């Protein structure tokens, strides 16, 4: 069976805080064979609109693996929504329940956008391009964002994701989930990131983490306005270092750090600027880990925790083929293509690096060390 063909079919019952995946902790499986020791990881999920469907595929593959236990998830924007759906699903139905909820969420997103004017142009459909840059509706949206604010065009602050999140995510279950959840949003007034944790997660927190200021009004939480968390932490690694037991963090990357060539058209420049700005905070944290791996003190302190973090990364070259406009493409075929690419990337990572988890980092942090 191909990687993309394996789909969740059974929702298991929740088993409280004992085991996040709904399986027993016994020493033998149904055939009497000893189980392999489970590998505990944390996940760091980037944001990127509908490109988050790639992360859906990565999660779907990891969650079906009997050796992987997800201890915590830090997510921003679309990464925050994936993280919330999974964390809620853990509590409701184990790992199988989380996989089912992920598909339910992304299918609902696609259904909600079925009659949206943001559709590919006939020429892009003909040539198999996923970009919306030739869509008249996207051109209008891009132009109007430079002339008007969302306070002019969408004063009510309507966001169709709110209803979908309320339908799929059980926010009470998140507080009871065996997995820790960290969601980042950016304080508009200070520019600083705020990390929300399981008891604080609401639909407004998730919408705040994904609030692009050119499209949506700032989301107020306790009187404080917030924008997309990608400006301050995409995603935030600090909570995974300070508050979690696992020393292995898997970054699911959907914003390319490196893109060969010099962008020359206005669209190419805007696309690259978007990638650079939404990677800047993550790059700083990775640089700090790179430095502290070599120079961290030997005594127990926060610096030694940062230095001990083993970083891994799941990514795909498919992201180099996509532009900024495709982050608003919610076609089901596009999302399932990204899901399948995510499953393939996760399967490749496990084949190559399963034995490295718990032993050594596989992301070359020297690439992020200061020049």
N, C-alpha and C positions, 0 to 999 in steps of 0.2 A: 504494500500500500504506500502511496506517495505521501510525503510530509503534509501536503496541503489537503489530502483526503481524510486525514484523521480528524474527526469532529466529536465534540462532546455530545453524548446522548443520554446520560443518566445523571440526575442531580442527587448527590449523596446528602445525607443528613448532617447537620452541623454537629460538631463534637466538642463545643466549648473551646477552652484555651489549651487543651491537652496536646492537640496536633493540628496544625493549620490545614493539612490536606485531607482530613477526613479518614485517614488510614490509621490502623493500630500501630502501636509502638512495639509489637511483639518481636521476638528474635528470629522467627521463622515465617515464611510465607505459606500459602495454601499447599504448596508441594513439599513442605517440610524442610526447604532449603533456607539457610541463614540469609537474612537481608543484609545488603551492603550498608555501611554507615551512611547516614544522610549528610549531605553537604549544605551547610547553612550559608545563605547569601542575603545581601541587601540589594535592592534595585534602585537605580537612579534614572528616571524617565524624563526625557526632554519633551518640550512642547513644540508644536508645529502644525496646528490645524488638522486637516484631514490626513496629513502625513503620519499622524498618530496611529493610523490603521496599521502601519508597519510595526509599531510597538505592540498592538493587539496580537499580531502574528507571533512576535517574539514571546510574549506572555503565554499565549496559547500553547506553544511548544514547551516552554519551561514548566508550566503547570501540570503537564501530563507526564513529566519525568519523575519516576519514583524515588530518585536519589536526591532531588532538590527540595529544600525547605526555604521558603521566602520569609525572612524574619521581619523585614521592614521595607517600605517603599517611600522614596522621596520623589515627588512629581510636580511639574509645573505646566500650566495651560492644558493642552491635550494630554500631557503626561499625568497631570493631576486627576483628570477625569478617568483615564485608564486605571490609575492607582486606586481611586475611590471605588470604582466598580469592582475591582479585584478584592479590595479589603472588605467591602460589604459582602461580596460573594463568599469569601472565606468563612465568615461567621454564619451565613445562611445555609451553605451547602458544600463546604469544603472546596477543594481545588476544582472539582468538576462543576460545582455551582458557579464558581468564579468564571470559568471558561464559557459557560452558558450565558451568563450575564454580560460578558464582553461582546459576544455575538449579538445579543439582544440590543445592547447599546448602539453599536455601530450600524446595525440594520435600521434602527429607529432614526439615527442621524441621516442616513441616506434617504429613508422614506420622507422625512420632513423636508428634504431639499429637492424632492422629485419635481415639484412645480416651481422651483426657484428660477428666476431669470438668469442666474449665474450658471450657464451651461456652455459646453464647448461649442465652438463654431463648426459648421459642416465640414470645412476644410481640415480642421484638426481631427475630427472624427474619422474622416476619410484616410488620413495619413497616420492615425493611431497616436496622435499627440495628446497628452493629458493636460496641457496648458490651457488656461482660460484667457490668455493675453489677447486673443483675437475675438473674444466675446464682446459684443457691444455693451452688454450689461456690466461686464467687468471694467471696460474702459470708462463707462459712466461712473461707476463706483470709485475707481482710482482718481478720476478727475474731480469728482465732487468732494472727495476726502481732502483735497488740497484747497477747496474753496469754502466748504461748510464743515461744521463740527457735528458730531452725533447729537449734540444738544439742539441743533437746528433740524436735523433730519429724522431723529428718533428720540424725541423728548420724553416719550413714555419709557424708554429703556427696554423695549421688548427684546427678548432673546429666546428663540425656540428651544435652546438647549435646556432652559430651566425646567420645562415640562418633562423632557426626556430624562433628565437626571432625577427628578422627583419620582418618576415612574420606575426607574431601574435600580437606583441606589437606596438602600435602607440605611439612613443616617444613624438610627439607633443601633443597628448591628455593627456599624463601624466602630462605635465605642466599645463594643464587646468582642471585636475581632482579635484573633491571636497575632495578627500582623500590625506593626506600628505604621502609621501613615503620617507623612509630612508633606504639606502643601504650601508652596511659596506664592505670595502676592507682593506687589510693590506699593509701598506707601507713596501716594502722589505728592504729598507735602514735603516729605523728607527725602524721598528717593531711595530709602532703605527697604530691604526685603523683610517681610514678616513671615515666619514659618508657623503655620497652624497645625495642630496635632489632633489625634483621634477625637477627643471630646469636643473640640472646637469646630469640627468640619460640618458645614451646612451647604446648601445649594448656593448661597451667596458667596461663600468662600471659594467654591469651585469656579463660579462665574467670574469672581474677581481675579483669580489666577489666570484666566483666559481672556481678560478684558483688554482688547486692543483699543487704545484711546482714539484712533481715527474712525472706529466703527461703533463703539459702545460708550455710553456714559460711564464715568467711574462708579464702581460699586462701593457703597458705603456699608461698613461693618462697625457697629458701635460708634457711629459718628465719624469714622475715619475713612477717607476715600482711597480706593485701591485700583491699580492698573495691573496689567499682565505681569506675572511673576518672572517672565523671561528677562526682564530688564535688570533684575537684581539677583536671580538665582535660577539657572536653567539646566538642571535642577540644583537645589542646595545640597551640598555634601556634608556640611557641618553636623546636622542632626544624626546622620548615619555614623559619623565618627564618634560623637560624644555620647549618644544615647542608646547604642545598639551593641550587642555582643559579638556579632559577626565582623571579622576583619576582611571579608571579601565583598566588594561592591561591584556589581555589574552595571555599567553605564549603557543604556540603550540610546544610541546616538541617531538623531534624525536631522540634525543641522550639521552639514559637513564643516569640519574645521579647516580642511585644506581643499581648495578647488583650483586645479591647474589653469594657467592662463590669466590674462588681464582682461577684465570686463571692459567693453568699449561702448556698447549702446546704453542708453539711459535705463532700459529695463534690466540689462545685465548688471549695471552698477547698483541699482536699487536692490536687486536680488542679493548681491554679494554683501552690501551694507547690512541688509537684514540678517544674514547669516553671521557676520562678524559681531554685530551688536548683541545678538541673542546667544552667542557663545562666550562673550567676554568674561562674565562672572564665573562661569565654569572653568575657563582657562586659568583664571587667577587661583582657583582652589587646586586645580591639578598641578600648577607650578609650585604651590606651597607644599603639596605632598611630595613632589619630585625633590625639592630642596631638603625637606625634613627626613626623607628616606636615607639621606647621606649624613645629615647633621643633627638629627634628633637626639636629645639627651637620653641617657639610659634609664634614668629614674622615671617612675610613673607620673605623667602629667599630660596635659592636652597635646603638647607638641609631640610627645612620643606616640600618642594615639594616632595622630595624623600620619606620622612616619610609618606606622605599622600597617596602615590600610593597604590592602592588596587590591589594586584596580584592574578591572577587566572591561572589555568593550564589545558590544554587538552592534555592527553597522553593516551597511550595504552600499555598493557603488550605484545602486538604482537612484539614490538621492541626488547624485551628481547629474542625473538626467532630468531632474524635475526643477521647475522654477517656482518663484514665490507665489504666483497666481494659482498654481495647482493645489496650494494649501486650502483653497476655498472650493475645490472640486469634490463634491460629495457623491459622485456616481458610485453605485454599488460595484460595478466592474472595476473601477479604480481602487476602491477600498479592498476588495478581495484580492486584487493583484498585489497590493502592498502587504496585506495579511500573509499571503503565500510567500512573498519575499522575506518577510519577518520570520516565518517559520523556518525557511531554508537557512537564514543567517543564524538563528538560534541553534538549529541542528548541527550546522557546521562548527559553531563555537563549542558545543558539547563534545562532538567527536574529537576535536583538536585539543581542547583545554579542560575536559572534565577532571583529569588527574591533577591539574594545576590548582583547582579550587581548594583552598585551605593550605596550600603549600607555597605558592609564589604568584606574584602579579603577572599578568600577560599583556597589559597595556604599557607600552614603552613610555614611561613618564619623563625620560630624559628629553623627549621631543618637546615637552612643555617647560623644561627648565629655562631660567633666564639666559639670554644670550651673553 
